[in-house]
Amino acid sequence: MTKIQNLSSQQRLRQLAKSQLGHEFIQSTVTHSHESAVPKQEQIAISNHSQLRHLTSQVTASNEQSNAVLQRAMRRQEMQLQRQQLNLERVLLLTQDMLPDQHSREEVDSDWFEHFCQLVQDISAAPMQKLWAKILAHEIQQPGRFSFKTLNILRQMHYRDAQALQLAASMASRLNGQQPEQIFFGYSMQASVWRWLQGKHKGVLNLSQHQLTYPDILSLVDLGILHQTEIETGALNRQQDLLFMTTQHSRQGRVLQAGLVLHYYKFTLSGSELLSLLNVLPEPQYWAALTSLLQDVIEFPG
């Protein structure tokens, strides 16, 4: 358990600075000038030799200060290189534990691996290191599985983004095997007077009730994991068979009325590549709510 320290804001700042810079804060060398108490006549009488000695001491102090700054900069750079090396080694060790004891016929592209190493050296969070290790393990077993674009997307992700991706993965499915995966959230019926009178021409599921908030969706869109716009299926036919396929199960359904249109968010190709890394179970409450929403327009056996 991490010990919680009760520190002031200044102490927090000094603590962060030391972890990044490798030293305590250097006290400001700027001093407030005070008006000299020496009479003006005596100031004029200062000898040229004294002025030269004063200037020399200033230059010496300036050089010493510059050397100290340079040493601190070199120390900071050294610490950064050490952190980057440790991050890379941790990911490689995690990858080693994930790889099965089997041969791979193809080699990983050298440019791909160099790019991978450049990106992963600045990843310090353990959950993200594990995700990067999974990518490398999969790439070693099946070279070409992950694109440069997918690596760049993952590099931009923070831990909260990864959590949003996991939530989205628990709601993802493939309708009749279509790729990439989709997240269904509503339906509408093609316009007719009778349907409007019935008042059952559309239905929408609030995904935020299942922890996938609209800001999370926008974040996944900005990262390039989801497409920017909501997408609709074409108008489905009456008695048309549907199959919602997830990583763990499939759910069959049959359209009850012609003109049904389903609404969904669609993963990009890079988003689909990232989904393959996640062993996420379908979110039962979401699927129960979606089934309940669609039961007036789709018949689900059982």
C-alpha positions in Angstrom: 0.0 0.0 0.0 1.4 3.4 -1.0 2.0 5.6 2.0 0.1 8.9 1.7 2.3 11.9 2.6 0.7 15.1 3.8 2.8 17.7 2.0 2.3 21.3 1.2 2.0 22.5 -2.4 5.6 23.8 -2.3 6.8 20.4 -0.9 4.9 18.6 -3.7 6.6 20.9 -6.2 10.1 20.3 -4.8 9.4 16.5 -4.7 8.4 16.5 -8.3 11.4 18.6 -9.3 13.8 16.3 -7.5 12.3 13.2 -9.2 12.6 14.9 -12.6 15.8 17.0 -12.2 17.7 14.9 -9.7 18.3 17.7 -7.2 16.6 20.0 -4.8 15.4 23.4 -6.0 18.3 25.8 -6.3 17.7 29.0 -4.4 17.3 32.1 -6.5 20.6 33.9 -7.1 18.7 37.1 -7.7 19.0 39.5 -4.8 17.3 42.8 -4.3 19.6 45.7 -4.7 19.7 48.1 -1.8 20.6 51.7 -2.0 24.1 52.2 -0.9 24.7 54.0 2.3 28.1 55.2 1.1 28.1 58.9 0.3 28.1 59.8 -3.4 31.4 61.6 -3.1 33.1 58.5 -1.7 31.5 56.3 -4.4 33.2 58.5 -7.1 36.4 58.0 -5.3 36.4 54.2 -5.8 39.7 53.3 -7.5 39.8 51.7 -10.9 41.7 48.8 -9.3 38.7 48.1 -7.0 36.3 48.2 -10.0 38.4 45.8 -12.0 38.6 43.4 -9.0 34.8 43.6 -8.6 34.2 42.8 -12.3 36.7 39.9 -12.1 34.8 38.4 -9.2 31.5 38.8 -11.0 32.9 37.0 -14.1 34.3 34.2 -12.0 31.0 33.8 -10.1 29.1 33.8 -13.5 31.4 31.1 -14.9 30.9 29.0 -11.8 27.2 29.4 -12.0 27.2 28.4 -15.7 29.2 25.3 -14.9 26.8 24.3 -12.2 23.8 24.8 -14.5 25.6 22.7 -17.2 26.3 19.9 -14.7 22.7 19.9 -13.6 21.5 19.7 -17.2 23.9 16.8 -17.9 22.7 15.0 -14.8 19.0 15.5 -15.9 19.8 14.1 -19.3 21.6 11.2 -17.8 18.6 10.4 -15.5 16.3 10.7 -18.5 18.4 8.2 -20.5 18.4 5.8 -17.5 14.6 6.0 -17.2 14.1 5.4 -20.9 16.4 2.4 -20.8 14.6 0.9 -17.8 11.2 1.4 -19.5 12.4 -0.3 -22.6 13.9 -3.2 -20.6 10.7 -3.7 -18.6 8.6 -3.9 -21.7 11.0 -6.4 -23.3 10.9 -8.5 -20.1 7.1 -8.5 -20.0 7.1 -9.5 -23.7 9.4 -12.4 -22.9 7.0 -13.7 -20.3 4.1 -13.5 -22.8 5.7 -15.3 -25.7 4.9 -19.0 -26.1 7.7 -21.5 -26.6 7.4 -21.8 -30.3 9.2 -20.7 -33.4 8.2 -17.8 -35.6 8.9 -18.1 -39.3 8.9 -14.4 -40.2 11.1 -11.7 -38.8 9.7 -8.4 -37.4 10.4 -5.5 -39.7 13.5 -3.7 -38.4 12.0 -0.2 -39.0 8.9 -1.2 -37.2 10.8 -2.5 -34.1 13.0 0.7 -34.1 9.9 2.8 -34.1 8.4 0.6 -31.4 11.5 1.1 -29.2 11.5 4.9 -29.7 7.9 5.1 -28.6 8.0 2.7 -25.7 11.0 4.2 -23.9 8.9 7.0 -22.5 6.1 4.7 -21.2 6.4 4.4 -17.4 2.9 3.4 -16.3 2.8 -0.4 -15.6 -0.6 -1.0 -17.3 0.5 0.7 -20.4 3.8 -1.1 -20.4 1.9 -4.4 -20.3 -0.2 -3.3 -23.3 2.9 -2.4 -25.3 4.4 -5.8 -24.4 1.3 -7.5 -25.8 1.7 -5.6 -29.0 5.3 -6.8 -29.4 4.4 -10.3 -28.5 1.7 -10.5 -31.1 3.9 -8.8 -33.7 6.7 -11.3 -33.1 4.2 -14.2 -33.6 2.5 -12.5 -36.6 4.6 -9.8 -38.2 2.6 -7.0 -39.9 -0.3 -7.3 -37.5 0.0 -3.8 -36.1 0.6 -0.7 -38.3 2.7 2.3 -37.6 -0.5 4.3 -37.2 -1.7 2.0 -34.5 1.5 2.4 -32.6 1.3 6.2 -32.8 -2.3 6.1 -31.6 -1.3 4.0 -28.6 1.5 6.3 -27.8 -0.9 9.2 -27.4 -3.1 7.2 -25.1 -3.2 7.9 -21.3 -4.4 5.5 -18.7 -7.9 7.0 -18.8 -8.0 6.5 -22.5 -7.1 2.8 -22.1 -9.9 2.4 -19.6 -12.3 4.0 -22.1 -11.1 1.6 -24.7 -11.7 -1.4 -22.4 -15.3 -0.2 -21.8 -15.8 0.2 -25.5 -14.4 -3.2 -26.1 -17.0 -4.7 -23.7 -19.7 -3.3 -25.9 -18.2 -4.1 -29.3 -19.7 -6.7 -31.6 -19.7 -7.6 -35.3 -23.1 -7.6 -37.0 -23.3 -10.6 -39.3 -19.5 -10.8 -39.1 -18.8 -7.3 -40.5 -15.4 -5.8 -39.7 -14.4 -3.5 -38.0 -16.4 -3.9 -34.8 -19.4 -1.8 -33.9 -21.1 -0.4 -30.7 -24.8 -0.4 -31.2 -26.8 2.2 -29.2 -30.1 2.8 -30.9 -32.6 2.3 -33.8 -35.0 4.2 -36.0 -37.8 3.1 -38.3 -38.3 4.5 -41.8 -41.0 7.2 -41.7 -44.7 6.2 -41.9 -47.8 7.7 -40.5 -48.7 4.5 -38.6 -45.3 4.3 -36.9 -45.5 7.9 -35.8 -49.0 7.4 -34.4 -47.7 4.3 -32.5 -44.9 6.4 -31.1 -42.3 3.7 -31.5 -40.3 5.0 -34.4 -37.0 5.2 -32.6 -35.1 4.3 -29.5 -31.7 5.3 -28.0 -29.6 3.7 -25.3 -27.7 6.0 -23.0 -24.1 4.6 -23.0 -23.1 6.8 -20.1 -25.3 4.7 -17.9 -22.8 1.9 -18.6 -19.8 4.1 -17.8 -18.9 4.9 -21.4 -19.5 8.7 -21.3 -19.7 11.0 -24.2 -16.3 12.6 -23.4 -14.9 9.1 -23.5 -16.4 8.6 -26.9 -15.0 11.9 -28.1 -11.6 11.0 -26.8 -11.6 7.7 -28.7 -12.7 9.6 -31.8 -9.9 12.1 -31.4 -7.3 9.3 -31.0 -8.5 7.7 -34.2 -10.0 4.6 -32.5 -13.6 5.3 -33.4 -15.0 7.0 -36.6 -16.1 10.6 -36.2 -19.7 10.2 -37.1 -22.5 7.9 -35.9 -23.3 5.3 -38.6 -26.5 3.7 -39.7 -27.2 0.3 -41.2 -29.2 0.2 -44.4 -32.9 -0.4 -44.0 -33.3 -4.0 -42.9 -36.0 -6.3 -44.2 -38.8 -8.0 -42.3 -37.8 -11.5 -41.1 -34.1 -10.7 -41.9 -31.8 -12.7 -39.7 -29.2 -10.9 -37.6 -26.2 -12.2 -35.7 -24.4 -10.1 -33.1 -21.0 -11.6 -32.5 -18.8 -10.7 -29.6 -15.5 -12.2 -28.4 -17.3 -14.5 -26.0 -20.8 -15.3 -27.5 -23.2 -14.7 -30.3 -26.7 -13.4 -30.1 -29.2 -14.2 -32.9 -32.2 -12.0 -33.8 -34.8 -11.6 -36.5 -36.2 -8.3 -37.7 -39.9 -7.9 -36.9 -40.7 -5.0 -39.2 -39.4 -3.8 -42.5 -37.5 -0.5 -42.6 -35.6 -1.0 -39.4 -32.3 1.0 -39.2 -29.7 0.3 -36.5 -27.4 3.1 -35.2 -23.9 2.5 -34.0 -20.3 3.8 -33.5 -17.8 2.0 -35.7 -14.2 1.2 -34.8 -11.4 2.2 -37.2 -8.9 -0.3 -38.5 -6.4 0.8 -35.9 -9.1 0.6 -33.3 -9.9 -2.9 -34.3 -6.2 -3.8 -34.1 -6.1 -2.5 -30.5 -9.3 -4.5 -29.7 -7.4 -7.7 -30.5 -5.1 -7.0 -27.5 -7.9 -6.9 -25.0 -9.3 -10.0 -23.4 -12.5 -8.2 -22.3 -15.7 -9.9 -21.4 -19.0 -8.5 -22.8 -20.6 -6.0 -20.4 -23.8 -7.9 -19.3 -25.8 -4.9 -18.2 -25.2 -3.1 -21.5 -26.2 -6.2 -23.5 -29.3 -6.7 -21.4 -30.3 -3.0 -21.9 -29.6 -3.2 -25.7 -31.7 -6.4 -26.0 -34.5 -4.7 -24.0 -34.4 -1.6 -26.2 -34.6 -3.6 -29.4 -37.2 -6.2 -28.4 -40.0 -4.2 -30.0 -38.3 -4.4 -33.4 -36.1 -7.5 -33.2 -37.1 -10.9 -31.9 -34.4 -12.6 -29.8 -35.1 -16.3 -29.3 -34.8 -17.5 -25.7 
